[in-house]
Amino acid sequence: MTNYRFARMADNDAVIAAALAWRGAPIALATVVSTWGSAPRPRGSHMIVHQDGRFEGSVSGGCVETDIITAAAEVIAGAPFQLKHYGVADAAAWEVGLPCGGEIAVMVQPVAADGFDPELFDRIAEARATGTALDVVTNLDTGQSSLRPIEGAAFVNRYEPPRRLLIVGAVQIAQALTGLARELGIATTVIDPRARFLTAERFPGVTLDDRWPDEAVAALKPDAATAVVTLSHDIKIDDPALAAALAAPTGYIAALGSRRSHAARRERLGALGVSDSDLDRIDAPAGIDIGAVGPAEIALSIAAGMVGALHDRT
């Protein structure tokens, strides 16, 4: 009988990059395979440990990482995989435990053919590059991971496609929002046909697209892991972008502006044939109401709304 535990994670990019960079070196992979209560990191979270002590990622936000590094060193030295359980310790609560009150189980495997096969990192990277999800199945009895379903106790980690953000309108709020998206690991493209607005000086390190927004959005094919946010305040730019985003399975669609301006926007888009149910998909005014004042706070409210919606969609 099959007994699967399932997790979805979208923020293990740094761990995957480290695994690929450390290819051929003795390394171990730690993965959160179960949680209970107020766990600091969700199931599927990774931490990778190099033989020389370097590590990337986190399984508890700092509570048990030192013990995991010790277990990883043992596994790298040839010990069998380990399935370690952590909860609220008594006298040692601040040494090896979770003072937050939760419980987690962490599997520590060698990155090897009899553990987490190194080639799996290539398959994960390839899947993310093509915008597809990939399931890696780990046998909880043997500690071996593969892409094949198994019978018995297993942990399935789904590596979701990278999250993307398409910002329409290269305005000041967009500058703040691109910075937040970068910290969140969300690949961002800023779309604006106005050359004076769309410059590398204003948006360093960001992909820029000077096509008309409807053409750009359609070409970029937004999916459930993609957000489209319109910020230009110019209906000739924002409206076509929204129509293109609504014609796709876009995970989050938001538009800047007041409730009154959004009511007018709904009328314009409705006249173009957009249905009421699709219009209801637009988050407007964009973001979570935090009483935001100024571009940075508005960008923060939009980022929060976007993250929440993308979690719901995927």
Buried (B, 14 or more C-beta within 10 A) or exposed (E): EEEBBEBBBBBBBBBBBBBEEBEEEBBBBBBBBBBEEEBBBEBBBBBBBBBEEEBBBBBBEEBBBEBBBEBBBEBBEEBBBBBBEBBBBEEEEEEBBBEEEBBBBBBBBBBBEEBBBBEBBBBBBEBBEEBEBBBBBBBBEBBBBBEEEBEEBBBBBBBBBBBBBBBBBBBBBBBBBBBBBBEBEBBBBBBBBEEEBBEEEBBEEBBBBBBBBBBBBBEBEBBBBBBBBBBBEBBEBBBBBBBBBBBBEBBBBBBBBEEEBBEEBBEBBEEEEBEEEBBEBBBBBBBBEEEBEEBBBBBBBBBBBBBBBBEEBB
